[in-house]
Amino acid sequence: MAHTDREAGVRAREIALRNRERTGGVLRALREIVGERGHIDRADEHVVADVFNLSRAEVRGIVSFYHDLKTTPQPGVQVRVCQAEACQSVGARELTARVEAHLGIQLGEANETVSLDPVYCLGLCAQAPSMMVNGRALARADLRDLAQEIPS
């Protein structure tokens, strides 16, 4: 169900107010907005800035720094391949190349159905390489795992 701009603004304010007194509240609020709507728009940034008594530039800086704080609607499937050292040491670069070929997009890109992003540690270092598909972490990942999650 689509929300009106006003409803979205009210919801963003509720989220921000709920997180205002928490450690890391700004980031928590922004991530919750993304979790609920899939992205943060400029109006959300303004609401968060107001609630946390920050400038819009400060909030925009936070949004632009964290790769998972998307500012545009995202496709239905999100794939993230770990690029950290432990995963690189056991084939993450090769896995990334195979995933790029399978999806037909490069790391950091998206098309109408899928996005492919880097992530720097999923906490599965002992079971590397790892990737995440729609929030589901995959240890000792290979292309077969991706094909099971999202057939071509």
Accessible surface in RSA format (square Angstrom, percent):
REM  Atomic radii and reference values for relative SASA: ProtOr
REM  Chains: A
REM  Algorithm: Lee & Richards
REM  Probe-radius: 1.40
REM  Slices: 20
REM RES _ NUM      All-atoms   Total-Side   Main-Chain    Non-polar    All polar
REM                ABS   REL    ABS   REL    ABS   REL    ABS   REL    ABS   REL
RES MET A   1   224.29 116.2 146.90  97.2  77.39 184.3 127.20 108.1  97.09 128.6
RES ALA A   2    99.77  91.7  65.90 101.7  33.87  77.0  75.63 106.5  24.13  63.9
RES HIS A   3   108.73  59.4  82.09  57.1  26.63  68.1  55.12  56.8  53.61  62.4
RES THR A   4    81.07  57.7  73.26  74.3   7.82  18.6  77.83 104.5   3.24   4.9
RES ASP A   5   135.91  95.2 121.00 120.4  14.91  35.3  39.36  92.6  96.55  96.3
RES ARG A   6   186.88  78.5 174.39  88.9  12.48  29.7  78.83 107.7 108.05  65.5
RES GLU A   7    85.71  49.2  80.36  60.8   5.34  12.7  32.48  62.8  53.23  43.5
RES ALA A   8    14.86  13.7  14.07  21.7   0.79   1.8  14.86  20.9   0.00   0.0
RES GLY A   9    19.61  24.2   0.00   N/A  19.61  24.2  17.73  48.7   1.87   4.2
RES VAL A  10    67.68  44.5  63.84  57.8   3.84   9.3  66.67  57.9   1.01   2.7
RES ARG A  11    73.09  30.7  72.55  37.0   0.53   1.3  30.56  41.8  42.53  25.8
RES ALA A  12     0.00   0.0   0.00   0.0   0.00   0.0   0.00   0.0   0.00   0.0
RES ARG A  13    90.73  38.1  90.73  46.2   0.00   0.0  37.57  51.4  53.15  32.2
RES GLU A  14    79.98  45.9  74.59  56.4   5.39  12.8  33.36  64.5  46.63  38.1
RES ILE A  15     0.23   0.1   0.23   0.2   0.00   0.0   0.23   0.2   0.00   0.0
RES ALA A  16     0.00   0.0   0.00   0.0   0.00   0.0   0.00   0.0   0.00   0.0
RES LEU A  17    78.65  43.8  65.21  46.7  13.44  33.8  65.43  45.9  13.23  35.6
RES ARG A  18   123.57  51.9  99.00  50.5  24.57  58.5  73.51 100.5  50.06  30.3
RES ASN A  19     0.96   0.7   0.96   0.9   0.00   0.0   0.00   0.0   0.96   0.9
RES ARG A  20   113.00  47.4  98.81  50.4  14.19  33.8  19.35  26.4  93.66  56.8
RES GLU A  21   154.81  88.9 122.60  92.8  32.21  76.7  65.76 127.2  89.05  72.7
RES ARG A  22   120.06  50.4 105.32  53.7  14.74  35.1  36.84  50.4  83.22  50.4
RES THR A  23   125.57  89.3 109.27 110.8  16.31  38.9  81.24 109.1  44.33  67.0
RES GLY A  24    44.50  54.9   0.00   N/A  44.50  54.9  34.88  95.7   9.62  21.5
RES GLY A  25     4.84   6.0   0.00   N/A   4.84   6.0   0.38   1.0   4.46  10.0
RES VAL A  26    24.02  15.8  22.96  20.8   1.06   2.6  22.96  20.0   1.06   2.9
RES LEU A  27    37.65  21.0  36.63  26.2   1.02   2.6  36.63  25.7   1.02   2.7
RES ARG A  28   106.50  44.7  98.88  50.4   7.62  18.1  28.98  39.6  77.52  47.0
RES ALA A  29     0.00   0.0   0.00   0.0   0.00   0.0   0.00   0.0   0.00   0.0
RES LEU A  30     0.00   0.0   0.00   0.0   0.00   0.0   0.00   0.0   0.00   0.0
RES ARG A  31    98.26  41.3  90.45  46.1   7.81  18.6  40.91  55.9  57.34  34.8
RES GLU A  32    57.01  32.7  47.90  36.2   9.11  21.7  34.19  66.1  22.82  18.6
RES ILE A  33     0.73   0.4   0.31   0.2   0.42   1.0   0.73   0.5   0.00   0.0
RES VAL A  34    26.24  17.3  23.69  21.4   2.55   6.1  23.69  20.6   2.55   6.9
RES GLY A  35    68.88  84.9   0.00   N/A  68.88  84.9  37.13 101.9  31.75  71.1
RES GLU A  36    81.42  46.7  44.95  34.0  36.48  86.9  36.98  71.5  44.44  36.3
RES ARG A  37    55.91  23.5  29.27  14.9  26.64  63.4  32.68  44.7  23.23  14.1
RES GLY A  38    29.49  36.4   0.00   N/A  29.49  36.4  26.56  72.9   2.93   6.6
RES HIS A  39    33.05  18.1  32.89  22.9   0.16   0.4  20.52  21.1  12.53  14.6
RES ILE A  40     0.33   0.2   0.00   0.0   0.33   0.8   0.00   0.0   0.33   0.9
RES ASP A  41    55.66  39.0  52.03  51.8   3.62   8.6  25.91  61.0  29.74  29.7
RES ARG A  42   142.36  59.8 139.49  71.1   2.87   6.8  59.78  81.7  82.58  50.0
RES ALA A  43    59.98  55.2  51.33  79.2   8.66  19.7  56.26  79.2   3.72   9.9
RES ASP A  44     2.23   1.6   2.15   2.1   0.08   0.2   0.08   0.2   2.15   2.1
RES GLU A  45     5.05   2.9   5.05   3.8   0.00   0.0   0.51   1.0   4.54   3.7
RES HIS A  46    77.62  42.4  73.03  50.8   4.59  11.7  47.22  48.7  30.40  35.4
RES VAL A  47    19.89  13.1  18.63  16.9   1.26   3.0  19.87  17.3   0.02   0.1
RES VAL A  48     0.00   0.0   0.00   0.0   0.00   0.0   0.00   0.0   0.00   0.0
RES ALA A  49     3.27   3.0   3.02   4.7   0.25   0.6   3.03   4.3   0.24   0.6
RES ASP A  50    92.20  64.6  70.55  70.2  21.65  51.2  23.38  55.0  68.82  68.6
RES VAL A  51    13.26   8.7   0.79   0.7  12.47  30.0   5.41   4.7   7.85  21.3
RES PHE A  52    32.56  16.3  14.48   9.0  18.08  47.0  18.43  11.2  14.13  40.4
RES ASN A  53   139.53  96.2 118.81 114.8  20.72  49.9  30.17  72.6 109.36 105.7
RES LEU A  54    56.50  31.5  40.28  28.8  16.22  40.8  44.55  31.3  11.95  32.2
RES SER A  55    56.60  47.8  43.06  57.5  13.55  31.2  49.37 105.1   7.24  10.1
RES ARG A  56   142.44  59.8 138.00  70.3   4.44  10.6  27.17  37.1 115.27  69.9
RES ALA A  57    77.72  71.5  60.37  93.2  17.35  39.5  66.54  93.7  11.18  29.6
RES GLU A  58    91.46  52.5  81.00  61.3  10.46  24.9  40.53  78.4  50.94  41.6
RES VAL A  59     0.00   0.0   0.00   0.0   0.00   0.0   0.00   0.0   0.00   0.0
RES ARG A  60    67.78  28.5  67.78  34.6   0.00   0.0  28.70  39.2  39.08  23.7
RES GLY A  61    35.84  44.2   0.00   N/A  35.84  44.2  31.08  85.3   4.76  10.7
RES ILE A  62    47.58  27.1  44.55  33.2   3.04   7.3  46.98  33.8   0.61   1.6
RES VAL A  63     3.30   2.2   0.37   0.3   2.93   7.1   0.37   0.3   2.93   8.0
RES SER A  64    80.56  68.1  44.39  59.2  36.18  83.3  35.46  75.5  45.11  63.2
RES PHE A  65   157.58  78.8 131.60  81.5  25.97  67.6 137.97  83.7  19.60  56.1
RES TYR A  66    72.79  34.0  68.72  39.1   4.08  10.6  35.45  26.6  37.35  46.0
RES HIS A  67    88.51  48.4  72.91  50.7  15.59  39.9  64.89  66.9  23.61  27.5
RES ASP A  68    43.21  30.3  35.64  35.5   7.58  17.9  18.42  43.3  24.80  24.7
RES LEU A  69     6.33   3.5   0.31   0.2   6.02  15.1   0.31   0.2   6.02  16.2
RES LYS A  70    40.69  19.9  38.43  23.6   2.26   5.4  27.49  24.7  13.20  14.1
RES THR A  71    56.27  40.0  39.74  40.3  16.53  39.4  15.54  20.9  40.73  61.6
RES THR A  72    81.17  57.7  80.96  82.1   0.21   0.5  62.27  83.6  18.89  28.6
RES PRO A  73   100.82  73.5  82.79  75.5  18.03  65.6  84.27  69.6  16.55 102.9
RES GLN A  74    50.30  28.1  22.22  16.2  28.07  66.8  10.71  22.8  39.59  30.0
RES PRO A  75    19.17  14.0   8.25   7.5  10.92  39.7  17.17  14.2   2.00  12.4
RES GLY A  76    66.03  81.4   0.00   N/A  66.03  81.4  41.27 113.2  24.77  55.5
RES VAL A  77    31.11  20.5  31.11  28.2   0.00   0.0  31.11  27.0   0.00   0.0
RES GLN A  78    56.59  31.6  56.04  41.0   0.55   1.3  23.40  49.8  33.20  25.2
RES VAL A  79     0.05   0.0   0.00   0.0   0.05   0.1   0.00   0.0   0.05   0.1
RES ARG A  80    56.65  23.8  56.65  28.9   0.00   0.0  14.32  19.6  42.33  25.7
RES VAL A  81     0.00   0.0   0.00   0.0   0.00   0.0   0.00   0.0   0.00   0.0
RES CYS A  82     2.21   1.7   2.20   2.5   0.01   0.0   0.00   0.0   2.21   2.4
RES GLN A  83    20.60  11.5  18.32  13.4   2.28   5.4   4.89  10.4  15.71  11.9
RES ALA A  84    17.11  15.7  14.48  22.4   2.62   6.0  17.11  24.1   0.00   0.0
RES GLU A  85   141.21  81.1 137.37 103.9   3.84   9.1  68.12 131.8  73.08  59.7
RES ALA A  86    37.13  34.1  25.65  39.6  11.47  26.1  33.06  46.6   4.06  10.8
RES CYS A  87     3.51   2.7   3.43   3.8   0.07   0.2   0.00   0.0   3.51   3.8
RES GLN A  88    58.22  32.6  42.25  30.9  15.97  38.0   7.86  16.7  50.36  38.2
RES SER A  89    91.77  77.6  50.60  67.5  41.17  94.9  51.27 109.2  40.50  56.7
RES VAL A  90    84.43  55.6  59.45  53.8  24.98  60.2  68.80  59.8  15.63  42.4
RES GLY A  91    20.15  24.8   0.00   N/A  20.15  24.8  16.41  45.0   3.74   8.4
RES ALA A  92     0.02   0.0   0.02   0.0   0.00   0.0   0.02   0.0   0.00   0.0
RES ARG A  93   155.44  65.3 147.73  75.3   7.71  18.4  52.76  72.1 102.67  62.2
RES GLU A  94    99.93  57.4  94.98  71.9   4.95  11.8  52.84 102.2  47.10  38.5
RES LEU A  95     0.15   0.1   0.15   0.1   0.00   0.0   0.15   0.1   0.00   0.0
RES THR A  96    10.75   7.6  10.75  10.9   0.00   0.0  10.75  14.4   0.00   0.0
RES ALA A  97    55.77  51.3  48.93  75.5   6.84  15.6  50.38  70.9   5.39  14.3
RES ARG A  98   106.24  44.6 103.30  52.7   2.94   7.0  55.41  75.7  50.84  30.8
RES VAL A  99     0.00   0.0   0.00   0.0   0.00   0.0   0.00   0.0   0.00   0.0
RES GLU A 100    30.22  17.3  28.46  21.5   1.76   4.2   3.18   6.1  27.04  22.1
RES ALA A 101    84.54  77.7  51.33  79.2  33.21  75.5  63.22  89.0  21.33  56.5
RES HIS A 102    48.70  26.6  21.74  15.1  26.96  69.0  17.73  18.3  30.97  36.0
RES LEU A 103    27.15  15.1   9.80   7.0  17.35  43.6  13.66   9.6  13.49  36.3
RES GLY A 104    64.25  79.2   0.00   N/A  64.25  79.2  34.87  95.7  29.38  65.8
RES ILE A 105    15.18   8.6  11.68   8.7   3.50   8.4  14.91  10.7   0.27   0.7
RES GLN A 106   100.67  56.3 100.67  73.6   0.00   0.0  37.45  79.7  63.22  47.9
RES LEU A 107    52.90  29.5  32.68  23.4  20.22  50.8  32.75  23.0  20.15  54.2
RES GLY A 108    49.18  60.7   0.00   N/A  49.18  60.7  16.40  45.0  32.78  73.4
RES GLU A 109    84.61  48.6  77.78  58.8   6.82  16.2  33.77  65.3  50.84  41.5
RES ALA A 110    55.69  51.2  25.80  39.8  29.89  68.0  25.92  36.5  29.77  78.9
RES ASN A 111    48.83  33.7  31.93  30.9  16.90  40.7  25.65  61.7  23.18  22.4
RES GLU A 112   152.45  87.5 119.85  90.7  32.59  77.6  68.41 132.3  84.04  68.6
RES THR A 113    82.11  58.4  78.43  79.5   3.68   8.8  65.81  88.4  16.30  24.6
RES VAL A 114     8.57   5.6   8.57   7.8   0.00   0.0   8.57   7.4   0.00   0.0
RES SER A 115     2.08   1.8   2.08   2.8   0.00   0.0   2.08   4.4   0.00   0.0
RES LEU A 116     0.00   0.0   0.00   0.0   0.00   0.0   0.00   0.0   0.00   0.0
RES ASP A 117     7.62   5.3   7.62   7.6   0.00   0.0   0.25   0.6   7.37   7.3
RES PRO A 118    22.33  16.3  19.99  18.2   2.34   8.5  19.99  16.5   2.34  14.6
RES VAL A 119    17.38  11.4  15.23  13.8   2.16   5.2  17.38  15.1   0.00   0.0
RES TYR A 120   147.01  68.6 122.53  69.7  24.48  63.7  92.29  69.4  54.73  67.5
RES CYS A 121    61.73  46.7  42.69  47.6  19.04  44.7  19.86  50.3  41.88  45.2
RES LEU A 122    37.90  21.1   9.88   7.1  28.01  70.4  15.97  11.2  21.93  59.0
RES GLY A 123    61.57  75.9   0.00   N/A  61.57  75.9  31.13  85.4  30.44  68.2
RES LEU A 124    41.68  23.2  37.08  26.5   4.60  11.6  40.51  28.5   1.17   3.1
RES CYS A 125    67.10  50.8  53.63  59.8  13.48  31.7  25.92  65.7  41.18  44.4
RES ALA A 126    98.48  90.5  63.54  98.1  34.94  79.5  76.02 107.1  22.45  59.5
RES GLN A 127    70.32  39.3  69.71  50.9   0.61   1.5   6.36  13.5  63.95  48.5
RES ALA A 128    15.78  14.5   1.44   2.2  14.34  32.6   1.44   2.0  14.34  38.0
RES PRO A 129    18.49  13.5  18.49  16.9   0.00   0.0  18.49  15.3   0.00   0.0
RES SER A 130     0.80   0.7   0.78   1.0   0.02   0.0   0.00   0.0   0.80   1.1
RES MET A 131     0.00   0.0   0.00   0.0   0.00   0.0   0.00   0.0   0.00   0.0
RES MET A 132    38.95  20.2  38.93  25.8   0.02   0.1  28.22  24.0  10.74  14.2
RES VAL A 133     2.76   1.8   1.70   1.5   1.06   2.6   1.70   1.5   1.06   2.9
RES ASN A 134    81.32  56.1  51.21  49.5  30.11  72.5  29.60  71.2  51.72  50.0
RES GLY A 135    60.56  74.7   0.00   N/A  60.56  74.7  29.01  79.6  31.55  70.7
RES ARG A 136   136.49  57.3 130.98  66.8   5.51  13.1  54.30  74.2  82.19  49.8
RES ALA A 137    48.69  44.8  25.71  39.7  22.98  52.3  25.71  36.2  22.98  60.9
RES LEU A 138    16.01   8.9  13.59   9.7   2.42   6.1  16.01  11.2   0.00   0.0
RES ALA A 139    40.40  37.1  19.92  30.7  20.47  46.6  19.92  28.1  20.47  54.2
RES ARG A 140   157.62  66.2 142.47  72.6  15.14  36.1  57.24  78.2 100.37  60.8
RES ALA A 141     4.91   4.5   0.00   0.0   4.91  11.2   0.00   0.0   4.91  13.0
RES ASP A 142    37.43  26.2  37.43  37.3   0.00   0.0  21.71  51.1  15.72  15.7
RES LEU A 143    50.91  28.4  50.28  36.0   0.63   1.6  50.28  35.3   0.63   1.7
RES ARG A 144   174.71  73.4 172.59  88.0   2.12   5.1  75.69 103.4  99.03  60.0
RES ASP A 145    37.24  26.1  35.74  35.6   1.51   3.6   2.02   4.8  35.22  35.1
RES LEU A 146     0.00   0.0   0.00   0.0   0.00   0.0   0.00   0.0   0.00   0.0
RES ALA A 147    39.45  36.3  34.49  53.2   4.97  11.3  34.83  49.1   4.62  12.2
RES GLN A 148   147.76  82.6 115.61  84.5  32.15  76.5  42.97  91.5 104.79  79.5
RES GLU A 149    57.21  32.8  32.08  24.3  25.13  59.8   4.30   8.3  52.91  43.2
RES ILE A 150    26.15  14.9  23.54  17.5   2.61   6.3  24.83  17.9   1.32   3.6
RES PRO A 151   109.70  80.0  86.60  78.9  23.11  84.0  88.19  72.8  21.51 133.7
RES SER A 152   126.36 106.8  54.28  72.4  72.08 166.0  56.79 120.9  69.57  97.5
END  Absolute sums over single chains surface
CHAIN  1 A     8759.2       6773.7       1985.5       4635.3       4124.0
END  Absolute sums over all chains
TOTAL          8759.2       6773.7       1985.5       4635.3       4124.0
